[in-house]
Structures are given as C-alpha cells and as structure tokens.
Amino acid sequence: MSAAAALVVAAAVAGCGGTTYLDGRTLPPSGLTNRVLIAIQNPSAFTKGALQFVDAYYDIRDGYNGKPATFSISGFSGALPITIQNMPEEEAGAVYGSGDGSFNLVNYAKESTSGAVSGLNGNSSSIFITRNQGYVFAASESSRVLTVVNRNTGGSYPLSLPGVYKVSVNPGGTFAIAFVQNSNYAYYPLELTSSQTVNFSNGPTSWPKAAVDCEPFSAPTWCLLQVQSPDNKDQWGMYYGAPLVFDRPVKAVFSADGSTAYVLNCGPECGGNKASISILPVAPMIFLNGQASGLLPKTGAIPNIPIPGGASNALVNTSTMYVAGQQQQTVNGTTLWGGNLTVVNLSNNTAGSPISISDGIPQGPSRLLLADNNTLWIAMTKCTNGVRAASGESDGCLTMFNTTTNSVTMLEPYLGDATGIAAVTGLNKIYTAEGGQVYIYSTADGSAIDNQYVTVTGTAYDVAYMDAASDGDNTVY
C-alpha cells in the first residue's frame, strides 16, 4: 500500500470512533501510529519553540496530498524546548523549555498540550514528572532549591539546597534523589505522614536530624534529608549519622522495580578522584504511614563498582548496565577527554574493560538508548574536542554498539552535537537530533536513511517515539 493510500485508510478508520491500536490505545487525530515527536527551537521569527511530529513508518512530515503540511502538537508555547520525557504507556510526554523554564505536558492521544506545570521556582537544571503525573521534582541551580510539586493537591514545596543541579526519580515515582554541584553528598525529599507533620511543626529543632530543610516552615509536609549512615536514631525513630560519602555523584539510575539506586560517581570528569557506581537500597529512604525506618549501609559498606572509563550516564537493562563516560588521555602533549562505554554485570557487580566510543564533554549531556537488532546508541556533545579528533580519527558524535558482539560502529560524517535519540522499535530504525536537524539510521548496520522529508525549520533538539510499546524507550530516565 502506498503512503498516500495508507493515510487515507487511517483517516477513515479514525473517523469511525473508538478505534484502537497498540495496547488498546486510541487512534490519534492524525491517524498515525508510528509518530516521532521533535522538540524544535526557534522554528520561526514569531516563536521560540514548537513540537512537530512525523510519520516514522514512511519517514514523512506531511499528510495526504501535503495536507496538513506538518503534523504538530496544538497549544504548545514553551520557549527553547530541550528535553522530552517520553511516557508512551501513559500516552503522555513532558517537555522542558530552557527559554522560559516551562514544563509542558503533552497528551499523545489528543496530540495537544494538557497544560504547563505551575509552582516551579526559576529555570530547572534537571526536572522529572512521575509516570502517574502526580508529582514533579525539579532541581534549580539558579534558585538554589529542589522543588516538589504535588499536582494532586496543588502544593509546591521549594526545599533549600544551594548548588543543587541534578535530580533522579525511580520508575514508580516513589523515590527521588538530588545531587549538588562539586559535592560528594546526596539528598532525598520525603513526604511526611500526618503524625510527622505534627511532630515537625516547631521549627528546625523538631525536624529529623538528617533534614536540611522542611517546608512549609511552620507546618511542614515535605523535608529534604541528607543520605546518612544509620549511626543513631532521633526522637522520631529516624536514623541519622555521618553523611554517606560518594565521589562527585551526578545521577542515579534504577533497577526495573525501582528498589535499587545505582549512583553514578562522576569522579575525575567532575573534579573528583575515581569514577564508580555505588549501589543503594531505596526502601530505607521511603516512609509510609505505619512503616518503620529502614537501614542504609555505612559509607564503607556501600557496594562500589569501579568504572575506570568514566561514569556520567548509564542505562540499566535487566542484569546489565551500560555506563558512558569520559577518561583523560594525553595526545601530542595535550590532555584531552576520550569517550568510553563500560558494560557492567549486575549479577556479580563486575565491570568489563572500557570500550572506546564517541568523545564528549566531561559530565556533559549524553544520551543512551536501546534499539532493534541488539543495538545500543550513544549520543555525545562537543565530540570534536576529544582525543579522536586530535588523533585524526573518527570524530562523529553518535555511536552504535552491538550488545551481542560488543562491536562499535562510529557514525560519520560529523553532523554536530547529538542531543536526542528515539528508537523506532519494530521498524529497525532510530531518529536522532544532530547539529539541530533530524536524521534517521538503520539499526541493522548503522547506514543513513533518507531524511529529506522529515527535516524541520529551526533547531531540532530532542526526539521521542510517541508510539513505543514501553516507557523504556526514553533517554531521560
């Protein structure tokens, strides 16, 4: 069937009402079932941001006979969008705009925005919404707060934490952990039970010993606690002690059930000593009504996996973790950074030898995503500043890694910073945002697929597969 005929059939079916496709999802207004969403900056002289999507089955941006000329998310008005948190199972997405600090929710079924999140405090350096869309956690380095927004009650709680710049949230949204720039410590927000709210209402002297802030001050419903060893127990039965010491932690990734946090110690990339992965149980840091506090390990008892190749981003796939990072190397007397991928076996907590991949900026934004044909894709930024370019080798920003053979394919030519990846699963292709434009590659061999009908006006910064089968098709969590 031709692309035009397929679109006609889809439109006709969509008009029948009640039609569903993958996992019982409702056919959207466009009639498309393989949509890739593109976050575009400065699409025209009149707006700083737009969200367009394309038909990733036929790799085209317009409809039958060119109508509509483009498919877009209606109602979006965010400025300079830079990240798409993709939640296809919930038929939703969340787009952060760095130009105005907006965090807009997108309804995939209606192909429209469902409103911006209110209650944020300044621009966010890191922001996530839980999959049930009940809570938002936002780290604002400029405002010096970790903000928790309870969308169920409308409450917003700015928890003071100078230097905070990263926050990570587990898949179920039951736990968040925050990190401070150039620090070796970590912090977690705690929603108080009704009895705790009463107990902690007399100011800092009544707060948990591990708390660095509780809000609202006079009747707190949230506290921010430092991750500490269980050396003592306060009057409320909560453990506290010496802070758990990491090595420039920057992020946490989680086991599939959300019960284990793998803290990425950035080490030398962030001015620290040694890159590694620290393994923390999440349960002791989650308190529910009637639940007793658990026990965190002491600093010396934290399982720690050395990652000599660098650890600034990672992805967990069942019992395997893929860790991306940068390692210092000397080329012609100049110290530069070289990109590495380390494969970690979580069954026995052992790391393989670093595998050379595209270079990037230390602790800079990188993207990892699993795709068809047993491939892992790694996107880097500022790749021309690394050891490969200085050595006259490949200096592209995108790497395809075969998880079966452990072979690396460096994609050429250099097209600019690789800021987004979307795995179009089942169709053996990925979409990328590189150098501000949209590109397509085959997952079979890394070859380029014609992208002339999906290019955009403006700067394409991130991409997401709206119709993926799983929320795992996501480069953010």
C-alpha positions in Angstrom: 0.0 0.0 0.0 1.3 3.5 -0.8 1.9 6.1 1.8 -0.9 8.2 0.5 -3.4 5.3 0.5 -2.3 4.3 4.0 -3.0 7.7 5.3 -6.4 7.8 3.7 -7.3 4.4 5.3 -6.0 5.6 8.6 -8.1 8.8 8.4 -11.2 6.9 7.5 -10.7 4.4 10.4 -10.0 7.3 12.8 -13.3 8.8 11.9 -15.2 5.7 12.9 -14.5 6.4 16.6 -13.4 4.0 19.3 -10.6 2.6 17.1 -7.6 1.4 19.0 -4.1 0.1 18.1 -1.1 -0.8 20.3 -2.1 -1.9 23.9 -5.7 -0.6 23.3 -4.5 3.0 22.7 -6.9 5.2 20.9 -6.0 6.1 17.3 -5.0 9.8 17.5 -6.5 12.6 15.3 -3.6 12.4 12.8 -4.4 8.7 12.2 -0.6 7.9 12.5 0.5 5.0 14.6 4.3 5.5 14.4 4.9 9.0 15.4 8.3 10.6 16.3 7.9 13.9 18.3 10.5 16.6 17.6 11.3 19.4 20.0 12.2 22.4 17.8 13.8 25.7 18.9 13.2 28.9 17.0 11.0 27.5 14.2 10.2 31.0 13.1 10.7 34.6 13.8 7.5 34.7 15.8 8.0 31.8 18.2 10.9 30.3 20.2 9.6 26.7 20.3 7.4 24.2 18.7 6.6 20.5 18.8 6.1 18.7 15.5 5.8 15.0 14.8 6.4 12.9 11.7 5.2 9.6 10.4 8.1 7.3 11.2 6.8 4.5 9.2 7.1 6.3 5.9 9.5 8.9 7.2 7.4 11.9 6.1 6.3 15.1 7.8 3.1 15.9 6.0 -0.3 14.3 5.3 -2.0 13.0 2.2 -1.5 15.4 -0.8 0.6 17.6 1.5 -2.3 18.3 3.9 -1.5 19.1 6.6 1.9 20.4 5.6 3.2 19.4 9.0 1.8 17.5 12.0 2.2 19.4 15.2 1.1 19.4 18.9 -1.5 22.1 19.3 -1.4 24.6 22.2 2.4 24.3 22.8 4.0 27.6 23.6 7.2 26.7 25.5 10.4 28.5 24.6 13.6 26.7 23.5 12.5 23.1 24.4 15.5 20.9 25.2 14.1 17.6 26.6 11.2 15.3 26.1 10.4 12.9 28.9 8.7 10.2 26.9 5.8 8.1 28.6 4.2 6.2 25.7 2.5 3.7 28.0 0.6 6.6 29.6 0.2 8.3 26.2 1.9 11.3 27.6 5.1 13.4 27.4 6.6 16.2 29.3 8.7 18.9 27.5 11.0 21.3 29.3 11.7 24.7 27.8 15.0 26.2 28.8 14.0 29.6 27.4 11.2 30.2 29.9 11.5 27.4 32.5 8.2 25.9 31.3 7.3 22.2 31.8 4.5 21.4 29.4 2.5 18.1 29.4 1.6 16.6 26.1 -1.4 14.4 25.5 -0.3 11.9 22.9 -3.9 10.6 22.3 -5.2 14.1 21.6 -2.0 15.5 20.0 -2.2 18.6 22.1 -0.8 20.1 25.3 -2.6 19.4 28.5 -1.1 22.5 30.3 2.1 23.6 31.9 3.1 22.6 35.4 2.7 25.5 37.8 4.6 26.0 41.1 8.2 25.7 39.7 10.9 28.0 41.0 13.0 29.5 38.3 14.7 27.6 35.5 15.4 23.9 36.2 18.7 22.3 35.5 17.0 18.9 35.9 13.3 18.0 36.0 11.1 14.9 36.0 7.4 14.1 36.4 6.3 10.8 37.8 4.6 8.4 35.4 1.2 8.9 37.1 1.8 12.6 36.6 1.1 13.3 40.3 4.5 14.7 41.3 7.2 16.8 39.7 10.7 17.1 41.1 12.8 20.0 39.8 16.4 21.0 40.6 17.1 24.7 40.1 20.7 25.6 40.5 19.9 29.3 39.9 17.2 29.4 42.6 19.1 27.1 44.9 16.1 24.8 45.6 14.8 21.4 44.9 11.1 22.0 44.2 8.5 19.3 44.7 5.1 19.9 43.1 2.2 17.8 44.3 -0.2 18.0 41.4 -2.8 16.1 43.3 -3.2 18.8 45.9 -1.7 21.8 44.0 1.0 22.2 46.6 4.5 23.4 45.7 7.4 23.0 48.1 10.8 24.7 47.4 13.3 22.9 49.6 16.5 24.9 50.0 19.6 23.2 48.7 22.4 25.5 47.5 24.2 24.1 44.5 21.6 21.5 43.6 21.7 20.7 39.9 20.5 17.2 39.3 17.6 15.1 40.4 16.8 11.4 39.5 13.5 9.7 40.1 12.8 5.9 40.2 10.4 4.4 37.6 7.4 4.2 40.1 7.9 7.7 41.3 8.2 6.7 44.9 11.8 8.0 45.4 13.9 10.9 44.2 17.5 11.7 44.9 19.2 15.0 44.4 22.9 16.0 43.8 24.8 19.1 44.4 27.5 20.6 42.1 31.0 19.8 43.2 29.8 17.8 46.2 30.3 14.3 47.5 26.9 14.0 49.1 23.3 13.2 48.1 19.9 14.2 49.4 16.3 12.9 49.1 12.9 14.6 49.6 10.5 12.9 52.0 6.7 13.5 52.0 5.7 13.5 55.7 2.9 11.4 57.2 0.2 13.2 59.2 1.9 12.4 62.5 5.3 13.6 61.3 3.7 16.8 60.2 2.5 17.5 63.7 5.8 16.4 65.3 8.0 18.6 63.0 5.9 21.8 63.3 8.1 23.5 65.9 10.9 24.5 63.5 14.4 23.1 62.9 14.9 21.8 66.4 12.0 19.4 65.9 13.0 18.3 62.4 14.6 15.0 61.7 18.3 15.1 62.5 19.2 14.4 58.8 16.9 17.2 57.5 18.5 20.2 55.7 15.1 21.9 55.2 11.4 21.3 55.8 8.6 23.2 54.1 6.3 24.9 54.7 8.4 26.1 57.7 5.6 26.3 60.2 3.7 23.2 59.2 6.0 21.1 57.0 4.6 18.5 54.7 8.0 17.8 52.9 11.5 17.5 54.2 14.8 17.3 52.4 17.2 14.8 54.1 20.8 14.1 53.6 21.7 10.5 52.8 23.4 9.4 56.0 24.8 6.3 57.8 22.4 4.8 60.4 24.7 5.6 63.3 21.9 7.0 65.6 18.2 7.2 65.9 16.4 10.5 66.6 13.3 11.1 68.8 11.1 10.2 65.8 12.7 6.9 65.2 14.5 8.1 62.1 18.1 7.1 61.6 20.9 9.6 61.1 24.7 9.8 61.4 27.7 10.7 59.2 26.9 11.6 55.7 27.4 8.8 53.1 30.4 9.9 51.0 30.3 9.5 47.2 32.7 10.8 44.6 31.1 13.7 42.7 27.7 11.9 42.2 25.8 13.2 39.3 22.9 10.9 38.7 21.1 7.7 39.7 19.6 5.0 37.5 17.4 2.3 38.9 16.6 -1.3 38.8 13.4 -2.2 37.0 11.4 -2.5 40.2 12.8 0.8 41.5 14.1 -0.7 44.7 17.8 -0.2 44.0 19.5 3.1 43.1 22.8 2.9 41.2 24.5 6.2 41.9 26.9 7.4 39.2 30.1 8.8 40.7 31.5 11.0 38.1 35.0 11.1 39.6 37.7 12.9 37.5 35.1 14.2 35.0 33.7 16.3 37.7 36.8 17.2 39.6 36.8 14.1 41.8 39.0 11.1 42.3 37.7 7.8 40.9 34.6 7.0 38.8 32.4 4.3 40.1 28.9 3.0 40.7 27.5 3.0 44.2 24.6 0.7 45.0 22.0 2.0 47.4 18.7 0.3 48.6 15.8 2.7 48.1 13.4 1.3 50.7 15.1 2.8 53.8 14.5 6.3 52.3 10.8 5.8 51.7 8.5 6.2 54.7 4.8 5.5 54.6 2.2 5.6 57.3 2.9 2.9 59.8 6.2 1.9 58.2 9.3 1.8 60.3 12.5 3.4 59.1 14.9 1.0 57.4 18.7 1.0 57.5 21.1 2.4 54.9 24.6 1.0 54.7 27.5 2.8 56.2 29.9 4.5 53.8 32.4 1.7 54.0 29.6 -0.9 53.4 28.2 0.6 50.2 28.8 -1.8 47.3 31.0 0.1 44.9 31.9 -0.9 41.3 35.0 0.9 39.9 34.4 2.3 36.4 37.9 3.5 35.1 36.4 4.6 31.8 34.2 7.3 33.4 30.7 7.3 34.7 28.4 10.3 33.8 25.4 8.5 32.4 24.0 5.0 32.3 21.2 2.7 31.3 20.0 -0.5 33.0 18.7 -3.4 31.1 17.7 -6.3 33.5 21.1 -7.6 34.8 23.3 -5.4 32.6 24.2 -1.8 33.0 25.8 0.3 30.2 27.9 3.2 31.5 29.1 6.1 29.4 31.8 8.5 30.5 35.0 10.3 29.7 38.6 9.4 30.6 41.6 11.7 30.4 44.2 10.9 27.8 47.3 12.7 26.5 47.6 13.3 22.8 50.7 15.2 21.4 51.3 16.5 24.9 47.8 17.8 25.4 45.4 16.3 27.9 42.0 15.6 26.4 39.0 13.6 27.1 38.1 10.3 25.4 34.7 8.7 25.4 34.2 5.2 26.8 31.4 2.6 27.3 31.7 0.2 30.2 29.4 -2.9 30.4 28.6 -3.9 34.0 27.3 -7.3 35.1 24.9 -6.5 37.9 24.6 -10.2 38.8 28.1 -10.2 40.2 28.8 -6.4 40.2 31.7 -6.6 37.9 32.7 -4.2 35.2 34.3 -5.0 31.8 37.1 -3.1 30.2 36.3 0.3 28.8 35.3 0.3 25.2 36.2 3.4 23.1 33.2 5.3 21.7 32.5 8.9 20.6 34.1 11.6 22.7 32.2 14.2 24.6 32.3 17.0 27.0 33.1 15.9 30.6 29.9 15.3 32.6 28.1 16.8 29.6 24.7 15.8 28.3 24.8 12.4 26.7 22.0 10.1 25.6 21.8 6.3 25.8 19.0 4.2 24.2 18.5 0.5 23.3 17.0 -0.2 19.9 16.3 -3.0 17.5 18.9 -5.5 16.3 20.6 -5.7 19.7 21.9 -2.2 19.4 22.7 0.5 22.0 23.0 4.0 20.7 25.1 6.7 22.5 24.9 10.3 21.7 27.5 12.9 22.8 28.1 16.6 22.6 31.3 18.5 21.8 32.8 15.4 20.3 35.2 17.3 18.2 37.1 18.5 21.3 38.2 15.0 22.3 41.1 12.6 21.6 39.6 11.1 18.4 39.6 14.4 16.6 43.1 15.3 17.9 44.4 11.9 16.7 42.9 12.3 13.3 40.3 9.5 13.9 36.6 9.5 13.6 35.0 12.4 15.4 31.3 11.9 14.9 29.1 12.3 18.0 27.0 9.2 17.5 28.0 5.6 18.3 26.2 2.3 17.6 27.1 -0.5 19.9 26.1 -4.2 19.3 25.2 -5.6 22.7 25.7 -9.2 21.4 29.1 -8.9 19.7 30.3 -5.9 21.8 31.3 -4.2 18.5 31.4 -0.5 18.0 30.3 1.5 14.9 31.2 5.1 14.8 28.8 7.1 12.6 30.1 9.5 10.1 30.2 12.2 9.0 30.3 14.7 11.9 26.9 16.4 11.9 27.1 18.4 15.1 26.2 17.7 18.7 24.0 14.7 19.1 21.3 15.9 21.5 18.5 13.4 21.0 17.7 9.7 20.1 14.4 7.9 19.5 14.3 4.2 18.9 11.5 3.4 16.4 11.2 -0.2 17.7 9.9 -2.8 15.4 10.9 -0.8 12.3 14.7 -1.3 12.7 15.5 2.4 12.7 16.3 5.3 15.0 15.7 9.0 14.7 18.3 11.5 16.0 18.7 15.2 16.6 22.2 16.2 15.5 23.5 19.6 14.8 20.0 21.0 15.1 18.5 18.7 12.4 16.7 15.3 12.2 18.4 12.2 10.9 17.5 8.6 10.5 19.6 5.5 10.7 19.2 1.7 10.2 19.7 -0.3 13.3 20.8 -3.2 11.1 24.1 -1.7 10.0 24.1 2.0 11.1 23.6 3.2 7.5 21.8 6.5 6.9 18.2 6.5 5.8 16.9 9.3 3.6 15.8 12.2 5.9 14.8 14.8 3.3 11.1 14.5 4.2 11.5 14.8 8.0 13.8 17.8 8.2 12.5 20.8 10.1 12.8 24.6 10.1 14.5 25.7 13.2 16.8 23.8 15.6 15.7 20.2 16.3 17.0 19.5 19.9 15.3 16.3 21.1 13.2 13.5 19.6 10.9 10.8 21.1 9.0 7.8 19.8 5.4 8.6 20.9 4.1 5.1 20.0 6.7 3.0 21.6 5.5 -0.1 23.4 7.3 0.8 26.6 8.3 3.8 28.7 11.8 2.3 28.5 12.0 3.9 25.0 13.3 7.0 26.8 16.7 8.7 27.0 15.8 10.7 30.1 15.0 8.3 33.0 
